[in-house]
Every structure is written in C-alpha cells, then in structure tokens.
Amino acid sequence: MVGFRNNVGSAAITNWVSPQSQQIAFGRGALGFVAINNADSAWTATFTTSLPAGSYCDVISGKSSSGSCTGTG
C-alpha cells in the first residue's frame, strides 16, 4: 500500500464504492485504483475508474517486471 500511496501522491479520491462495511474501492484520479475486501465472501463487481484504458497489474500481491505481472488478483 505504501507503493500505491507513493504513486498516486495527493491526487483526489474518485469513484468511491463501499457496498458494506468490510468492502471499499476508490481511485486516486487517473493514477491508481484499489479495491479492498475484508468480507468473508468474494466480492464480484464491475468498477468505474478514472484510469486510462490499458492493462494493469495487481502490485499488492506481486509486481510488474519486464512487461509481465506476477500478481494474482
């Protein structure tokens, strides 16, 4: 999460979603988007983001390296 914060800096919070107390998702402008699920069940959703079109990597569970992603999410 530190890497996320370092990347997005002070960009405004956008696209806030929290359907229950154990689930939140939000963007930081066009710089990043995070979804956190602490519920006992999977969270299946389609999110609206301010990110430009492209491919993205789950850098919480892995990393982006040489054009590929080791993340599992």
Predicted model as a PDB file, atoms N, CA, C, CB and O in Angstrom, pLDDT in the B-factor column:
MODEL        1                                                                  
ATOM      1  N   MET A   1       0.814  -1.196   0.000  1.00 78.00           N  
ATOM      2  CA  MET A   1       0.000   0.000   0.000  1.00 78.00           C  
ATOM      3  C   MET A   1       0.857   1.258   0.000  1.00 78.00           C  
ATOM      4  CB  MET A   1      -0.926  -0.001   1.194  1.00 78.00           C  
ATOM      5  O   MET A   1       0.429   2.304  -0.487  1.00 78.00           O  
ATOM      6  N   VAL A   2       2.058   1.159   0.542  1.00 80.00           N  
ATOM      7  CA  VAL A   2       2.948   2.314   0.522  1.00 80.00           C  
ATOM      8  C   VAL A   2       3.298   2.678  -0.909  1.00 80.00           C  
ATOM      9  CB  VAL A   2       4.224   2.034   1.330  1.00 80.00           C  
ATOM     10  O   VAL A   2       3.347   3.857  -1.260  1.00 80.00           O  
ATOM     11  N   GLY A   3       3.543   1.667  -1.738  1.00 76.00           N  
ATOM     12  CA  GLY A   3       3.842   1.920  -3.146  1.00 76.00           C  
ATOM     13  C   GLY A   3       2.679   2.593  -3.852  1.00 76.00           C  
ATOM     14  O   GLY A   3       2.884   3.477  -4.683  1.00 76.00           O  
ATOM     15  N   PHE A   4       1.463   2.184  -3.529  1.00 81.00           N  
ATOM     16  CA  PHE A   4       0.273   2.820  -4.108  1.00 81.00           C  
ATOM     17  C   PHE A   4       0.239   4.288  -3.732  1.00 81.00           C  
ATOM     18  CB  PHE A   4      -1.018   2.115  -3.635  1.00 81.00           C  
ATOM     19  O   PHE A   4       0.058   5.150  -4.592  1.00 81.00           O  
ATOM     20  N   ARG A   5       0.410   4.571  -2.461  1.00 86.00           N  
ATOM     21  CA  ARG A   5       0.387   5.963  -1.985  1.00 86.00           C  
ATOM     22  C   ARG A   5       1.505   6.786  -2.615  1.00 86.00           C  
ATOM     23  CB  ARG A   5       0.510   6.007  -0.456  1.00 86.00           C  
ATOM     24  O   ARG A   5       1.297   7.939  -2.993  1.00 86.00           O  
ATOM     25  N   ASN A   6       2.677   6.199  -2.725  1.00 82.00           N  
ATOM     26  CA  ASN A   6       3.792   6.910  -3.345  1.00 82.00           C  
ATOM     27  C   ASN A   6       3.508   7.229  -4.808  1.00 82.00           C  
ATOM     28  CB  ASN A   6       5.070   6.089  -3.230  1.00 82.00           C  
ATOM     29  O   ASN A   6       3.937   8.269  -5.308  1.00 82.00           O  
ATOM     30  N   ASN A   7       2.794   6.349  -5.496  1.00 81.00           N  
ATOM     31  CA  ASN A   7       2.486   6.565  -6.900  1.00 81.00           C  
ATOM     32  C   ASN A   7       1.393   7.603  -7.103  1.00 81.00           C  
ATOM     33  CB  ASN A   7       2.079   5.270  -7.539  1.00 81.00           C  
ATOM     34  O   ASN A   7       1.502   8.437  -8.002  1.00 81.00           O  
ATOM     35  N   VAL A   8       0.346   7.571  -6.292  1.00 89.00           N  
ATOM     36  CA  VAL A   8      -0.797   8.458  -6.513  1.00 89.00           C  
ATOM     37  C   VAL A   8      -0.639   9.832  -5.853  1.00 89.00           C  
ATOM     38  CB  VAL A   8      -2.050   7.799  -5.998  1.00 89.00           C  
ATOM     39  O   VAL A   8      -1.349  10.771  -6.210  1.00 89.00           O  
ATOM     40  N   GLY A   9       0.273   9.954  -4.908  1.00 90.00           N  
ATOM     41  CA  GLY A   9       0.518  11.242  -4.263  1.00 90.00           C  
ATOM     42  C   GLY A   9      -0.738  11.822  -3.640  1.00 90.00           C  
ATOM     43  O   GLY A   9      -1.446  11.140  -2.900  1.00 90.00           O  
ATOM     44  N   SER A  10      -1.008  13.071  -3.939  1.00 92.00           N  
ATOM     45  CA  SER A  10      -2.156  13.755  -3.348  1.00 92.00           C  
ATOM     46  C   SER A  10      -3.334  13.863  -4.316  1.00 92.00           C  
ATOM     47  CB  SER A  10      -1.747  15.138  -2.885  1.00 92.00           C  
ATOM     48  O   SER A  10      -4.199  14.722  -4.143  1.00 92.00           O  
ATOM     49  N   ALA A  11      -3.374  13.001  -5.330  1.00 93.00           N  
ATOM     50  CA  ALA A  11      -4.491  13.038  -6.286  1.00 93.00           C  
ATOM     51  C   ALA A  11      -5.816  12.860  -5.543  1.00 93.00           C  
ATOM     52  CB  ALA A  11      -4.326  11.933  -7.377  1.00 93.00           C  
ATOM     53  O   ALA A  11      -5.898  12.130  -4.555  1.00 93.00           O  
ATOM     54  N   ALA A  12      -6.831  13.529  -6.030  1.00 94.00           N  
ATOM     55  CA  ALA A  12      -8.150  13.487  -5.387  1.00 94.00           C  
ATOM     56  C   ALA A  12      -8.741  12.083  -5.403  1.00 94.00           C  
ATOM     57  CB  ALA A  12      -9.104  14.455  -6.077  1.00 94.00           C  
ATOM     58  O   ALA A  12      -8.501  11.311  -6.331  1.00 94.00           O  
ATOM     59  N   ILE A  13      -9.519  11.756  -4.368  1.00 95.00           N  
ATOM     60  CA  ILE A  13     -10.231  10.481  -4.317  1.00 95.00           C  
ATOM     61  C   ILE A  13     -11.406  10.538  -5.289  1.00 95.00           C  
ATOM     62  CB  ILE A  13     -10.720  10.164  -2.866  1.00 95.00           C  
ATOM     63  O   ILE A  13     -12.176  11.498  -5.301  1.00 95.00           O  
ATOM     64  N   THR A  14     -11.527   9.484  -6.108  1.00 96.00           N  
ATOM     65  CA  THR A  14     -12.601   9.398  -7.102  1.00 96.00           C  
ATOM     66  C   THR A  14     -13.239   8.021  -7.039  1.00 96.00           C  
ATOM     67  CB  THR A  14     -12.065   9.685  -8.532  1.00 96.00           C  
ATOM     68  O   THR A  14     -12.658   7.082  -6.494  1.00 96.00           O  
ATOM     69  N   ASN A  15     -14.429   7.906  -7.594  1.00 96.00           N  
ATOM     70  CA  ASN A  15     -15.097   6.621  -7.796  1.00 96.00           C  
ATOM     71  C   ASN A  15     -15.195   5.782  -6.512  1.00 96.00           C  
ATOM     72  CB  ASN A  15     -14.364   5.834  -8.857  1.00 96.00           C  
ATOM     73  O   ASN A  15     -14.937   4.579  -6.540  1.00 96.00           O  
ATOM     74  N   TRP A  16     -15.564   6.404  -5.402  1.00 97.00           N  
ATOM     75  CA  TRP A  16     -15.686   5.714  -4.110  1.00 97.00           C  
ATOM     76  C   TRP A  16     -16.856   4.736  -4.151  1.00 97.00           C  
ATOM     77  CB  TRP A  16     -15.877   6.736  -2.953  1.00 97.00           C  
ATOM     78  O   TRP A  16     -17.957   5.090  -4.571  1.00 97.00           O  
ATOM     79  N   VAL A  17     -16.606   3.493  -3.708  1.00 97.00           N  
ATOM     80  CA  VAL A  17     -17.636   2.462  -3.602  1.00 97.00           C  
ATOM     81  C   VAL A  17     -17.439   1.746  -2.274  1.00 97.00           C  
ATOM     82  CB  VAL A  17     -17.575   1.454  -4.809  1.00 97.00           C  
ATOM     83  O   VAL A  17     -16.319   1.364  -1.933  1.00 97.00           O  
ATOM     84  N   SER A  18     -18.521   1.561  -1.522  1.00 97.00           N  
ATOM     85  CA  SER A  18     -18.457   0.794  -0.276  1.00 97.00           C  
ATOM     86  C   SER A  18     -19.831   0.172  -0.022  1.00 97.00           C  
ATOM     87  CB  SER A  18     -18.017   1.702   0.931  1.00 97.00           C  
ATOM     88  O   SER A  18     -20.635   0.726   0.727  1.00 97.00           O  
ATOM     89  N   PRO A  19     -20.103  -0.985  -0.647  1.00 96.00           N  
ATOM     90  CA  PRO A  19     -21.433  -1.581  -0.508  1.00 96.00           C  
ATOM     91  C   PRO A  19     -21.710  -2.164   0.872  1.00 96.00           C  
ATOM     92  CB  PRO A  19     -21.608  -2.652  -1.531  1.00 96.00           C  
ATOM     93  O   PRO A  19     -22.866  -2.391   1.229  1.00 96.00           O  
ATOM     94  N   GLN A  20     -20.658  -2.408   1.650  1.00 95.00           N  
ATOM     95  CA  GLN A  20     -20.821  -2.847   3.042  1.00 95.00           C  
ATOM     96  C   GLN A  20     -19.581  -2.438   3.827  1.00 95.00           C  
ATOM     97  CB  GLN A  20     -21.051  -4.396   3.130  1.00 95.00           C  
ATOM     98  O   GLN A  20     -18.588  -2.007   3.241  1.00 95.00           O  
ATOM     99  N   SER A  21     -19.634  -2.569   5.123  1.00 96.00           N  
ATOM    100  CA  SER A  21     -18.556  -2.039   5.970  1.00 96.00           C  
ATOM    101  C   SER A  21     -17.216  -2.728   5.754  1.00 96.00           C  
ATOM    102  CB  SER A  21     -18.942  -2.163   7.413  1.00 96.00           C  
ATOM    103  O   SER A  21     -16.183  -2.156   6.104  1.00 96.00           O  
ATOM    104  N   GLN A  22     -17.191  -3.915   5.199  1.00 97.00           N  
ATOM    105  CA  GLN A  22     -15.942  -4.651   5.009  1.00 97.00           C  
ATOM    106  C   GLN A  22     -15.397  -4.561   3.581  1.00 97.00           C  
ATOM    107  CB  GLN A  22     -16.150  -6.096   5.374  1.00 97.00           C  
ATOM    108  O   GLN A  22     -14.454  -5.274   3.239  1.00 97.00           O  
ATOM    109  N   GLN A  23     -15.976  -3.699   2.747  1.00 98.00           N  
ATOM    110  CA  GLN A  23     -15.551  -3.568   1.353  1.00 98.00           C  
ATOM    111  C   GLN A  23     -15.458  -2.093   0.976  1.00 98.00           C  
ATOM    112  CB  GLN A  23     -16.529  -4.308   0.406  1.00 98.00           C  
ATOM    113  O   GLN A  23     -16.396  -1.324   1.185  1.00 98.00           O  
ATOM    114  N   ILE A  24     -14.314  -1.714   0.419  1.00 97.00           N  
ATOM    115  CA  ILE A  24     -14.176  -0.365  -0.127  1.00 97.00           C  
ATOM    116  C   ILE A  24     -13.380  -0.436  -1.425  1.00 97.00           C  
ATOM    117  CB  ILE A  24     -13.485   0.589   0.897  1.00 97.00           C  
ATOM    118  O   ILE A  24     -12.548  -1.322  -1.617  1.00 97.00           O  
ATOM    119  N   ALA A  25     -13.651   0.501  -2.295  1.00 97.00           N  
ATOM    120  CA  ALA A  25     -12.873   0.661  -3.518  1.00 97.00           C  
ATOM    121  C   ALA A  25     -12.872   2.144  -3.853  1.00 97.00           C  
ATOM    122  CB  ALA A  25     -13.458  -0.202  -4.703  1.00 97.00           C  
ATOM    123  O   ALA A  25     -13.873   2.834  -3.661  1.00 97.00           O  
ATOM    124  N   PHE A  26     -11.752   2.624  -4.352  1.00 97.00           N  
ATOM    125  CA  PHE A  26     -11.673   4.030  -4.731  1.00 97.00           C  
ATOM    126  C   PHE A  26     -10.484   4.252  -5.650  1.00 97.00           C  
ATOM    127  CB  PHE A  26     -11.566   4.930  -3.485  1.00 97.00           C  
ATOM    128  O   PHE A  26      -9.528   3.476  -5.666  1.00 97.00           O  
ATOM    129  N   GLY A  27     -10.570   5.322  -6.406  1.00 96.00           N  
ATOM    130  CA  GLY A  27      -9.470   5.723  -7.271  1.00 96.00           C  
ATOM    131  C   GLY A  27      -8.799   6.951  -6.714  1.00 96.00           C  
ATOM    132  O   GLY A  27      -9.331   7.640  -5.843  1.00 96.00           O  
ATOM    133  N   ARG A  28      -7.627   7.207  -7.230  1.00 95.00           N  
ATOM    134  CA  ARG A  28      -6.934   8.469  -6.967  1.00 95.00           C  
ATOM    135  C   ARG A  28      -6.659   9.080  -8.330  1.00 95.00           C  
ATOM    136  CB  ARG A  28      -5.593   8.263  -6.125  1.00 95.00           C  
ATOM    137  O   ARG A  28      -5.557   8.991  -8.872  1.00 95.00           O  
ATOM    138  N   GLY A  29      -7.724   9.717  -8.875  1.00 94.00           N  
ATOM    139  CA  GLY A  29      -7.641  10.322 -10.196  1.00 94.00           C  
ATOM    140  C   GLY A  29      -7.303   9.285 -11.249  1.00 94.00           C  
ATOM    141  O   GLY A  29      -7.813   8.165 -11.214  1.00 94.00           O  
ATOM    142  N   ALA A  30      -6.439   9.658 -12.189  1.00 94.00           N  
ATOM    143  CA  ALA A  30      -6.019   8.760 -13.264  1.00 94.00           C  
ATOM    144  C   ALA A  30      -4.745   8.013 -12.904  1.00 94.00           C  
ATOM    145  CB  ALA A  30      -5.814   9.541 -14.553  1.00 94.00           C  
ATOM    146  O   ALA A  30      -4.107   7.419 -13.773  1.00 94.00           O  
ATOM    147  N   LEU A  31      -4.365   8.040 -11.612  1.00 91.00           N  
ATOM    148  CA  LEU A  31      -3.076   7.465 -11.213  1.00 91.00           C  
ATOM    149  C   LEU A  31      -3.166   6.092 -10.569  1.00 91.00           C  
ATOM    150  CB  LEU A  31      -2.399   8.387 -10.273  1.00 91.00           C  
ATOM    151  O   LEU A  31      -2.188   5.346 -10.603  1.00 91.00           O  
ATOM    152  N   GLY A  32      -4.300   5.731  -9.984  1.00 91.00           N  
ATOM    153  CA  GLY A  32      -4.404   4.433  -9.331  1.00 91.00           C  
ATOM    154  C   GLY A  32      -5.809   4.132  -8.877  1.00 91.00           C  
ATOM    155  O   GLY A  32      -6.634   5.034  -8.730  1.00 91.00           O  
ATOM    156  N   PHE A  33      -6.082   2.853  -8.654  1.00 93.00           N  
ATOM    157  CA  PHE A  33      -7.374   2.398  -8.166  1.00 93.00           C  
ATOM    158  C   PHE A  33      -7.122   1.194  -7.277  1.00 93.00           C  
ATOM    159  CB  PHE A  33      -8.351   2.048  -9.344  1.00 93.00           C  
ATOM    160  O   PHE A  33      -6.294   0.343  -7.603  1.00 93.00           O  
ATOM    161  N   VAL A  34      -7.829   1.115  -6.156  1.00 93.00           N  
ATOM    162  CA  VAL A  34      -7.663  -0.002  -5.229  1.00 93.00           C  
ATOM    163  C   VAL A  34      -9.031  -0.483  -4.776  1.00 93.00           C  
ATOM    164  CB  VAL A  34      -6.794   0.406  -4.011  1.00 93.00           C  
ATOM    165  O   VAL A  34      -9.941   0.315  -4.551  1.00 93.00           O  
ATOM    166  N   ALA A  35      -9.167  -1.811  -4.643  1.00 93.00           N  
ATOM    167  CA  ALA A  35     -10.364  -2.424  -4.078  1.00 93.00           C  
ATOM    168  C   ALA A  35      -9.914  -3.320  -2.934  1.00 93.00           C  
ATOM    169  CB  ALA A  35     -11.173  -3.234  -5.162  1.00 93.00           C  
ATOM    170  O   ALA A  35      -9.014  -4.142  -3.104  1.00 93.00           O  
ATOM    171  N   ILE A  36     -10.533  -3.165  -1.777  1.00 93.00           N  
ATOM    172  CA  ILE A  36     -10.160  -3.930  -0.584  1.00 93.00           C  
ATOM    173  C   ILE A  36     -11.397  -4.659  -0.079  1.00 93.00           C  
ATOM    174  CB  ILE A  36      -9.561  -3.002   0.529  1.00 93.00           C  
ATOM    175  O   ILE A  36     -12.429  -4.043   0.185  1.00 93.00           O  
ATOM    176  N   ASN A  37     -11.280  -5.976   0.051  1.00 94.00           N  
ATOM    177  CA  ASN A  37     -12.381  -6.806   0.516  1.00 94.00           C  
ATOM    178  C   ASN A  37     -11.947  -7.553   1.770  1.00 94.00           C  
ATOM    179  CB  ASN A  37     -12.837  -7.796  -0.586  1.00 94.00           C  
ATOM    180  O   ASN A  37     -11.091  -8.435   1.706  1.00 94.00           O  
ATOM    181  N   ASN A  38     -12.532  -7.202   2.903  1.00 96.00           N  
ATOM    182  CA  ASN A  38     -12.257  -7.891   4.157  1.00 96.00           C  
ATOM    183  C   ASN A  38     -13.464  -8.722   4.605  1.00 96.00           C  
ATOM    184  CB  ASN A  38     -11.874  -6.881   5.244  1.00 96.00           C  
ATOM    185  O   ASN A  38     -13.534  -9.170   5.749  1.00 96.00           O  
ATOM    186  N   ALA A  39     -14.407  -8.915   3.684  1.00 96.00           N  
ATOM    187  CA  ALA A  39     -15.599  -9.714   3.992  1.00 96.00           C  
ATOM    188  C   ALA A  39     -15.243 -11.203   3.933  1.00 96.00           C  
ATOM    189  CB  ALA A  39     -16.762  -9.385   2.999  1.00 96.00           C  
ATOM    190  O   ALA A  39     -14.183 -11.579   3.434  1.00 96.00           O  
ATOM    191  N   ASP A  40     -16.126 -12.023   4.437  1.00 96.00           N  
ATOM    192  CA  ASP A  40     -15.911 -13.473   4.440  1.00 96.00           C  
ATOM    193  C   ASP A  40     -16.218 -14.126   3.094  1.00 96.00           C  
ATOM    194  CB  ASP A  40     -16.761 -14.111   5.511  1.00 96.00           C  
ATOM    195  O   ASP A  40     -16.007 -15.327   2.928  1.00 96.00           O  
ATOM    196  N   SER A  41     -16.707 -13.357   2.146  1.00 95.00           N  
ATOM    197  CA  SER A  41     -17.044 -13.901   0.832  1.00 95.00           C  
ATOM    198  C   SER A  41     -16.388 -13.066  -0.267  1.00 95.00           C  
ATOM    199  CB  SER A  41     -18.578 -13.944   0.634  1.00 95.00           C  
ATOM    200  O   SER A  41     -15.961 -11.934  -0.041  1.00 95.00           O  
ATOM    201  N   ALA A  42     -16.321 -13.654  -1.458  1.00 93.00           N  
ATOM    202  CA  ALA A  42     -15.731 -12.953  -2.598  1.00 93.00           C  
ATOM    203  C   ALA A  42     -16.580 -11.731  -2.956  1.00 93.00           C  
ATOM    204  CB  ALA A  42     -15.602 -13.902  -3.820  1.00 93.00           C  
ATOM    205  O   ALA A  42     -17.791 -11.720  -2.740  1.00 93.00           O  
ATOM    206  N   TRP A  43     -15.939 -10.722  -3.494  1.00 94.00           N  
ATOM    207  CA  TRP A  43     -16.628  -9.514  -3.945  1.00 94.00           C  
ATOM    208  C   TRP A  43     -16.517  -9.469  -5.460  1.00 94.00           C  
ATOM    209  CB  TRP A  43     -16.024  -8.214  -3.286  1.00 94.00           C  
ATOM    210  O   TRP A  43     -15.436  -9.243  -6.003  1.00 94.00           O  
ATOM    211  N   THR A  44     -17.620  -9.682  -6.131  1.00 93.00           N  
ATOM    212  CA  THR A  44     -17.648  -9.629  -7.588  1.00 93.00           C  
ATOM    213  C   THR A  44     -18.351  -8.348  -7.993  1.00 93.00           C  
ATOM    214  CB  THR A  44     -18.359 -10.881  -8.197  1.00 93.00           C  
ATOM    215  O   THR A  44     -19.505  -8.122  -7.629  1.00 93.00           O  
ATOM    216  N   ALA A  45     -17.651  -7.507  -8.748  1.00 94.00           N  
ATOM    217  CA  ALA A  45     -18.210  -6.214  -9.130  1.00 94.00           C  
ATOM    218  C   ALA A  45     -17.523  -5.704 -10.386  1.00 94.00           C  
ATOM    219  CB  ALA A  45     -18.066  -5.194  -7.984  1.00 94.00           C  
ATOM    220  O   ALA A  45     -16.424  -6.137 -10.733  1.00 94.00           O  
ATOM    221  N   THR A  46     -18.177  -4.794 -11.047  1.00 93.00           N  
ATOM    222  CA  THR A  46     -17.576  -4.035 -12.142  1.00 93.00           C  
ATOM    223  C   THR A  46     -17.405  -2.616 -11.631  1.00 93.00           C  
ATOM    224  CB  THR A  46     -18.460  -4.084 -13.462  1.00 93.00           C  
ATOM    225  O   THR A  46     -18.363  -1.991 -11.176  1.00 93.00           O  
ATOM    226  N   PHE A  47     -16.185  -2.110 -11.707  1.00 93.00           N  
ATOM    227  CA  PHE A  47     -15.879  -0.796 -11.154  1.00 93.00           C  
ATOM    228  C   PHE A  47     -15.701   0.238 -12.254  1.00 93.00           C  
ATOM    229  CB  PHE A  47     -14.626  -0.862 -10.292  1.00 93.00           C  
ATOM    230  O   PHE A  47     -15.125  -0.052 -13.303  1.00 93.00           O  
ATOM    231  N   THR A  48     -16.193   1.434 -12.011  1.00 94.00           N  
ATOM    232  CA  THR A  48     -15.908   2.575 -12.860  1.00 94.00           C  
ATOM    233  C   THR A  48     -14.679   3.255 -12.292  1.00 94.00           C  
ATOM    234  CB  THR A  48     -17.126   3.558 -12.945  1.00 94.00           C  
ATOM    235  O   THR A  48     -14.624   3.548 -11.098  1.00 94.00           O  
ATOM    236  N   THR A  49     -13.688   3.510 -13.142  1.00 94.00           N  
ATOM    237  CA  THR A  49     -12.469   4.164 -12.688  1.00 94.00           C  
ATOM    238  C   THR A  49     -12.149   5.355 -13.579  1.00 94.00           C  
ATOM    239  CB  THR A  49     -11.294   3.174 -12.673  1.00 94.00           C  
ATOM    240  O   THR A  49     -12.758   5.538 -14.633  1.00 94.00           O  
ATOM    241  N   SER A  50     -11.198   6.154 -13.149  1.00 94.00           N  
ATOM    242  CA  SER A  50     -10.699   7.273 -13.941  1.00 94.00           C  
ATOM    243  C   SER A  50      -9.380   6.916 -14.618  1.00 94.00           C  
ATOM    244  CB  SER A  50     -10.522   8.513 -13.062  1.00 94.00           C  
ATOM    245  O   SER A  50      -8.710   7.787 -15.172  1.00 94.00           O  
ATOM    246  N   LEU A  51      -9.005   5.635 -14.577  1.00 94.00           N  
ATOM    247  CA  LEU A  51      -7.754   5.197 -15.183  1.00 94.00           C  
ATOM    248  C   LEU A  51      -7.866   5.187 -16.705  1.00 94.00           C  
ATOM    249  CB  LEU A  51      -7.368   3.803 -14.669  1.00 94.00           C  
ATOM    250  O   LEU A  51      -8.932   4.881 -17.240  1.00 94.00           O  
ATOM    251  N   PRO A  52      -6.794   5.513 -17.402  1.00 94.00           N  
ATOM    252  CA  PRO A  52      -6.826   5.407 -18.858  1.00 94.00           C  
ATOM    253  C   PRO A  52      -6.924   3.939 -19.280  1.00 94.00           C  
ATOM    254  CB  PRO A  52      -5.573   6.066 -19.479  1.00 94.00           C  
ATOM    255  O   PRO A  52      -6.564   3.047 -18.511  1.00 94.00           O  
ATOM    256  N   ALA A  53      -7.405   3.691 -20.489  1.00 92.00           N  
ATOM    257  CA  ALA A  53      -7.502   2.324 -21.000  1.00 92.00           C  
ATOM    258  C   ALA A  53      -6.128   1.676 -21.002  1.00 92.00           C  
ATOM    259  CB  ALA A  53      -8.110   2.308 -22.420  1.00 92.00           C  
ATOM    260  O   ALA A  53      -5.129   2.334 -21.291  1.00 92.00           O  
ATOM    261  N   GLY A  54      -6.073   0.389 -20.681  1.00 86.00           N  
ATOM    262  CA  GLY A  54      -4.800  -0.315 -20.688  1.00 86.00           C  
ATOM    263  C   GLY A  54      -4.849  -1.557 -19.840  1.00 86.00           C  
ATOM    264  O   GLY A  54      -5.906  -1.935 -19.334  1.00 86.00           O  
ATOM    265  N   SER A  55      -3.710  -2.191 -19.682  1.00 80.00           N  
ATOM    266  CA  SER A  55      -3.567  -3.371 -18.844  1.00 80.00           C  
ATOM    267  C   SER A  55      -2.929  -2.956 -17.530  1.00 80.00           C  
ATOM    268  CB  SER A  55      -2.724  -4.467 -19.550  1.00 80.00           C  
ATOM    269  O   SER A  55      -2.018  -2.128 -17.507  1.00 80.00           O  
ATOM    270  N   TYR A  56      -3.408  -3.529 -16.445  1.00 82.00           N  
ATOM    271  CA  TYR A  56      -2.928  -3.149 -15.122  1.00 82.00           C  
ATOM    272  C   TYR A  56      -2.492  -4.365 -14.336  1.00 82.00           C  
ATOM    273  CB  TYR A  56      -4.004  -2.391 -14.359  1.00 82.00           C  
ATOM    274  O   TYR A  56      -2.903  -5.486 -14.637  1.00 82.00           O  
ATOM    275  N   CYS A  57      -1.665  -4.152 -13.333  1.00 79.00           N  
ATOM    276  CA  CYS A  57      -1.065  -5.227 -12.558  1.00 79.00           C  
ATOM    277  C   CYS A  57      -1.465  -5.122 -11.094  1.00 79.00           C  
ATOM    278  CB  CYS A  57       0.456  -5.202 -12.695  1.00 79.00           C  
ATOM    279  O   CYS A  57      -1.507  -4.026 -10.534  1.00 79.00           O  
ATOM    280  N   ASP A  58      -1.759  -6.263 -10.472  1.00 79.00           N  
ATOM    281  CA  ASP A  58      -2.011  -6.334  -9.037  1.00 79.00           C  
ATOM    282  C   ASP A  58      -0.656  -6.258  -8.332  1.00 79.00           C  
ATOM    283  CB  ASP A  58      -2.794  -7.652  -8.649  1.00 79.00           C  
ATOM    284  O   ASP A  58       0.014  -7.275  -8.154  1.00 79.00           O  
ATOM    285  N   VAL A  59      -0.261  -5.059  -7.936  1.00 75.00           N  
ATOM    286  CA  VAL A  59       1.057  -4.877  -7.315  1.00 75.00           C  
ATOM    287  C   VAL A  59       1.034  -5.103  -5.807  1.00 75.00           C  
ATOM    288  CB  VAL A  59       1.576  -3.485  -7.607  1.00 75.00           C  
ATOM    289  O   VAL A  59       2.078  -5.021  -5.160  1.00 75.00           O  
ATOM    290  N   ILE A  60      -0.136  -5.387  -5.235  1.00 78.00           N  
ATOM    291  CA  ILE A  60      -0.205  -5.725  -3.818  1.00 78.00           C  
ATOM    292  C   ILE A  60       0.275  -7.166  -3.616  1.00 78.00           C  
ATOM    293  CB  ILE A  60      -1.654  -5.543  -3.274  1.00 78.00           C  
ATOM    294  O   ILE A  60       1.034  -7.440  -2.686  1.00 78.00           O  
ATOM    295  N   SER A  61      -0.162  -8.089  -4.483  1.00 79.00           N  
ATOM    296  CA  SER A  61       0.248  -9.491  -4.344  1.00 79.00           C  
ATOM    297  C   SER A  61       1.448  -9.851  -5.206  1.00 79.00           C  
ATOM    298  CB  SER A  61      -0.901 -10.396  -4.695  1.00 79.00           C  
ATOM    299  O   SER A  61       1.953 -10.970  -5.115  1.00 79.00           O  
ATOM    300  N   GLY A  62       1.909  -8.941  -6.027  1.00 80.00           N  
ATOM    301  CA  GLY A  62       3.051  -9.221  -6.898  1.00 80.00           C  
ATOM    302  C   GLY A  62       3.702  -7.941  -7.343  1.00 80.00           C  
ATOM    303  O   GLY A  62       3.664  -6.930  -6.642  1.00 80.00           O  
ATOM    304  N   LYS A  63       4.310  -7.990  -8.532  1.00 79.00           N  
ATOM    305  CA  LYS A  63       4.944  -6.797  -9.066  1.00 79.00           C  
ATOM    306  C   LYS A  63       4.935  -6.849 -10.590  1.00 79.00           C  
ATOM    307  CB  LYS A  63       6.386  -6.656  -8.532  1.00 79.00           C  
ATOM    308  O   LYS A  63       4.724  -7.903 -11.192  1.00 79.00           O  
ATOM    309  N   SER A  64       5.164  -5.715 -11.187  1.00 77.00           N  
ATOM    310  CA  SER A  64       5.311  -5.612 -12.623  1.00 77.00           C  
ATOM    311  C   SER A  64       6.797  -5.681 -12.939  1.00 77.00           C  
ATOM    312  CB  SER A  64       4.668  -4.298 -13.173  1.00 77.00           C  
ATOM    313  O   SER A  64       7.591  -4.904 -12.408  1.00 77.00           O  
ATOM    314  N   SER A  65       7.167  -6.615 -13.803  1.00 79.00           N  
ATOM    315  CA  SER A  65       8.578  -6.828 -14.103  1.00 79.00           C  
ATOM    316  C   SER A  65       8.738  -7.237 -15.566  1.00 79.00           C  
ATOM    317  CB  SER A  65       9.182  -7.903 -13.166  1.00 79.00           C  
ATOM    318  O   SER A  65       8.142  -8.218 -16.011  1.00 79.00           O  
ATOM    319  N   SER A  66       9.532  -6.492 -16.298  1.00 82.00           N  
ATOM    320  CA  SER A  66       9.827  -6.803 -17.714  1.00 82.00           C  
ATOM    321  C   SER A  66       8.572  -7.007 -18.541  1.00 82.00           C  
ATOM    322  CB  SER A  66      10.691  -8.045 -17.808  1.00 82.00           C  
ATOM    323  O   SER A  66       8.524  -7.907 -19.379  1.00 82.00           O  
ATOM    324  N   GLY A  67       7.567  -6.192 -18.320  1.00 78.00           N  
ATOM    325  CA  GLY A  67       6.347  -6.251 -19.107  1.00 78.00           C  
ATOM    326  C   GLY A  67       5.344  -7.314 -18.697  1.00 78.00           C  
ATOM    327  O   GLY A  67       4.325  -7.478 -19.367  1.00 78.00           O  
ATOM    328  N   SER A  68       5.602  -8.041 -17.616  1.00 82.00           N  
ATOM    329  CA  SER A  68       4.627  -9.023 -17.153  1.00 82.00           C  
ATOM    330  C   SER A  68       4.311  -8.757 -15.676  1.00 82.00           C  
ATOM    331  CB  SER A  68       5.161 -10.478 -17.355  1.00 82.00           C  
ATOM    332  O   SER A  68       5.028  -8.035 -14.984  1.00 82.00           O  
ATOM    333  N   CYS A  69       3.221  -9.362 -15.228  1.00 83.00           N  
ATOM    334  CA  CYS A  69       2.741  -9.139 -13.881  1.00 83.00           C  
ATOM    335  C   CYS A  69       2.784 -10.429 -13.086  1.00 83.00           C  
ATOM    336  CB  CYS A  69       1.328  -8.571 -13.900  1.00 83.00           C  
ATOM    337  O   CYS A  69       2.330 -11.469 -13.562  1.00 83.00           O  
ATOM    338  N   THR A  70       3.329 -10.368 -11.876  1.00 82.00           N  
ATOM    339  CA  THR A  70       3.387 -11.559 -11.023  1.00 82.00           C  
ATOM    340  C   THR A  70       2.242 -11.591 -10.013  1.00 82.00           C  
ATOM    341  CB  THR A  70       4.724 -11.614 -10.289  1.00 82.00           C  
ATOM    342  O   THR A  70       2.118 -12.554  -9.256  1.00 82.00           O  
ATOM    343  N   GLY A  71       1.408 -10.557  -9.991  1.00 77.00           N  
ATOM    344  CA  GLY A  71       0.277 -10.508  -9.062  1.00 77.00           C  
ATOM    345  C   GLY A  71      -0.768 -11.545  -9.388  1.00 77.00           C  
ATOM    346  O   GLY A  71      -0.867 -11.994 -10.530  1.00 77.00           O  
ATOM    347  N   THR A  72      -1.557 -11.935  -8.389  1.00 71.00           N  
ATOM    348  CA  THR A  72      -2.558 -12.986  -8.561  1.00 71.00           C  
ATOM    349  C   THR A  72      -3.972 -12.452  -8.674  1.00 71.00           C  
ATOM    350  CB  THR A  72      -2.484 -13.949  -7.420  1.00 71.00           C  
ATOM    351  O   THR A  72      -4.880 -13.215  -9.002  1.00 71.00           O  
ATOM    352  N   GLY A  73      -4.198 -11.161  -8.414  1.00 62.00           N  
ATOM    353  CA  GLY A  73      -5.555 -10.616  -8.397  1.00 62.00           C  
ATOM    354  C   GLY A  73      -5.982 -10.035  -9.689  1.00 62.00           C  
ATOM    355  O   GLY A  73      -7.105  -9.543  -9.804  1.00 62.00           O  
TER     356      GLY A  73                                                      
ENDMDL                                                                          
END                                                                             
